[in-house]
Each structure stands twice: as structure tokens, then as C-alpha cells.
């Protein structure tokens, strides 16, 4: 066999092997990144459920003190129910934002009840909710970081080329609407 032909065959085989290794590497990388995003969302969901499970205990503690704040209590209950019934990530985010706003109002109103603020059960529940809120914030950050990394990979070359062949599209980041960023307005 001609040495030039043999060298050409070896070069072609090496190029094909390198291409296959790169393809498999990017395929696996994209799958791992998608799994990381799905896991990040699952962690957010766990913390949202945990917070929703703390709400009934908080409500029972608060009810006796806040007899005149029925609307605040109803809003928290309604928001919790929405969160528990959410089916999609977007419904979860919307319900979570509604619950966050209702809880901000509840804690703002609770400032006017010194006996409630001194109640150990209320303080423990408030601490647990604060801890859970921190975990939710961290989980959201991890989700968005994972999503950013994934989107960067599939939107830049050569990941763009591989993602198109795999039928992958960018993922949405979690964003807090402007309305949820406002401080609650408490009127007496």
C-alpha cells in the first residue's frame, strides 16, 4: 500500500475519532448540565414545600393575637394553598412570590403585637421561616447559576453546534417580579 494513502487513512481515522470524542464529551456535558438544572429546581421545590408546611403552625400561633387582622391571615392561607397546588415551575414561582408578599405583610403587622413578638413558639417559627427563606434564596441562586452555565454552553461555539443537533434550547432563569420587591404597605 502506498505510504501516502496509508498516512491519509490514519489522519482521517484520527479526525473521526477526535470528532466522536468531542461529540460524546459535549453530549454528556449538556446532559449533566440539564440534570444539574433539574436538581436545582427540585431543591427549590423542597424548600418551598417546607416553608408551606410551616405556615399552618405559624397561623395557629398568630390567630389568637391578631383577631382584627383577618385579611392578612386569609392572604397567607390563600397564598399557601396556591403554592401547594402549583403544578408547573412558573406556577410555583408565582405562588411563591404571592406567599412571600403575604408573609412580609404578616411579619410587618406582627410588630404591633408585643405579646405575639414575645411568644416563644412564634419566635421559633419565625426563625425557621427565615432559615427556609435563606435556603430558598440560595437554591434560586444555584438554579440561576446552573441555568447560566448551561445557556452559555449551548449558545457558544462549539456547544451551539452540538446543542442544535441534540434539539436543546436555552432555559429560563428564575426572576422575581418588580411587585414582589416592594415593601408591604401596612395601614392601621
For each residue, the residues with C-beta under 8 A, 3 or more apart:
1: 5 6
2: 5 6
3: 6 7
4: 7 8
5: 1 2 8 9
6: 1 2 3 9 10
7: 3 4 10 11
8: 4 5 11 12
9: 5 6 12 13
10: 6 7 13 14
11: 7 8 14 15
12: 8 9 15 16
13: 9 10 16 17
14: 10 11 17 18
15: 11 12 18 19
16: 12 13 19 20
17: 13 14 20 21
18: 14 15 21 22
19: 15 16 22 23
20: 16 17 23 24
21: 17 18 24 25
22: 18 19 25 26 158
23: 19 20 26 27 162
24: 20 21 27 28
25: 21 22 28 29
26: 22 23 29 30 158 159 162
27: 23 24 30 31 162 166
28: 24 25 31 32
29: 25 26 32 33 153 159
30: 26 27 33 34 150 153 154 159 162 163 166 168
31: 27 28 34 35
32: 28 29 35 36
33: 29 30 36 37 146 149 150 153
34: 30 31 37 38 150 168
35: 31 32 38 39
36: 32 33 39 40 146 149 150
37: 33 34 40 41 143 146 147 150 171
38: 34 35 41 42
39: 35 36 42 43
40: 36 37 43 44 139 142 143 146 147
41: 37 38 44 45 89 143
42: 38 39 45 46
43: 39 40 46 47 139 142 143
44: 40 41 47 48 92 136 139 140 143 174
45: 41 42 48 49 92
46: 42 43 49 50
47: 43 44 50 51 132 135 136 139
48: 44 45 51 52 83 92 96 136
49: 45 46 52 53 84
50: 46 47 53 54 132 135
51: 47 48 54 55 83 99 129 132 133 136
52: 48 49 55 80 83 84 99
53: 49 50 56
54: 50 51 57 58 125 128 129 132
55: 51 52 58 59 76 77 80 99
56: 53 59 60 80
57: 54 60 61 121 125
58: 54 55 61 62 106 122 125 126 129
59: 55 56 62 63 73 76 77
60: 56 57 63
61: 57 58 64 65 116 119 121 122 125
62: 58 59 65 66 73 106 110 116 122
63: 59 60 66 67 73
64: 61 67
65: 61 62 110 113 115 116 119
66: 62 63 69 72 73 109 110 113 116
67: 63 64 70
68:
69: 66 72 73 109
70: 67 73 74
71: 74 75
72: 66 69 75 76 102 105 106 109
73: 59 62 63 66 69 70 76 77 106
74: 70 71 77 78
75: 71 72 78 79 102 105
76: 55 59 72 73 79 80 99 102 103 106
77: 55 59 73 74 80 81
78: 74 75 81 82 98 102
79: 75 76 82 83 95 98 99 101 102 103
80: 52 55 56 76 77 83 84 99
81: 77 78 84 85
82: 78 79 85 86 91 94 95 98 99
83: 48 51 52 79 80 86 92 95 96 98 99
84: 49 52 80 81
85: 81 82 95
86: 82 83 91 92 94 95
87: 91
88: 91 92
89: 41 92 93
90: 93 94
91: 82 86 87 88 94 95
92: 44 45 48 83 86 88 89 95 96
93: 89 90 96 97 174
94: 82 86 90 91 97 98
95: 79 82 83 85 86 91 92 98 99
96: 48 83 92 93 99 100 136
97: 93 94 100 101 176 177 179 180
98: 78 79 82 83 94 95 101 102
99: 51 52 55 76 79 80 82 83 95 96 102 103
100: 96 97 103 104 133 180
101: 79 97 98 104 105 179 180 184
102: 72 75 76 78 79 98 99 105 106
103: 76 79 99 100 106 107 129
104: 100 101 107 108 183 184
105: 72 75 101 102 108 109 184 186
106: 58 62 72 73 76 102 103 109 110
107: 103 104 110 111 126
108: 104 105 111 184 186
109: 66 69 72 105 106 112 113 186
110: 62 65 66 106 107 113 116 117 122
111: 107 108 117
112: 109 188
113: 65 66 109 110 116 117
114: 117 118
115: 65 118 119
116: 61 62 65 66 110 113 119 122
117: 110 111 113 114 122 123
118: 114 115 123
119: 61 65 115 116 122 123
120: 123 124
121: 57 61 124 125
122: 58 61 62 110 116 117 119 125 126
123: 117 118 119 120 126 127
124: 120 121 127 128
125: 54 57 58 61 121 122 128 129
126: 58 107 122 123 129 130
127: 123 124 130 131
128: 54 124 125 131 132
129: 51 54 58 103 125 126 132 133
130: 126 127 133 134
131: 127 128 134 135
132: 47 50 51 54 128 129 135 136
133: 51 100 129 130 136 137
134: 130 131 137 138
135: 47 50 131 132 138 139
136: 44 47 48 51 96 132 133 139 140
137: 133 134 140 141
138: 134 135 141 142
139: 40 43 44 47 135 136 142 143
140: 44 136 137 143 144 174
141: 137 138 144 145
142: 40 43 138 139 145 146
143: 37 40 41 43 44 139 140 146 147 173 174
144: 140 141 147 148 173 174
145: 141 142 148 149
146: 33 36 37 40 142 143 149 150
147: 37 40 143 144 150 151 171 172 173
148: 144 145 151 152 173
149: 33 36 145 146 152 153
150: 30 33 34 36 37 146 147 153 154 170 171
151: 147 148 154 155 170 171
152: 148 149 155 156
153: 29 30 33 149 150 156 159 163
154: 30 150 151 159 160 162 163 168 169 170
155: 151 152 159 160 163 170
156: 152 153 159 160
157: 160 161
158: 22 26 161 162
159: 26 29 30 153 154 155 156 162 163
160: 154 155 156 157 163 164
161: 157 158 164 165
162: 23 26 27 30 154 158 159 165 166
163: 30 153 154 155 159 160 166 168 169
164: 160 161 167 168
165: 161 162
166: 27 30 162 163
167: 164
168: 30 34 154 163 164
169: 154 163
170: 150 151 154 155
171: 37 147 150 151
172: 147
173: 143 144 147 148
174: 44 93 140 143 144
175:
176: 97 180 181
177: 97 180 181
178: 181 182
179: 97 101 182
180: 97 100 101 176 177
181: 176 177 178
182: 178 179
183: 104
184: 101 104 105 108
185:
186: 105 108 109
187:
188: 112
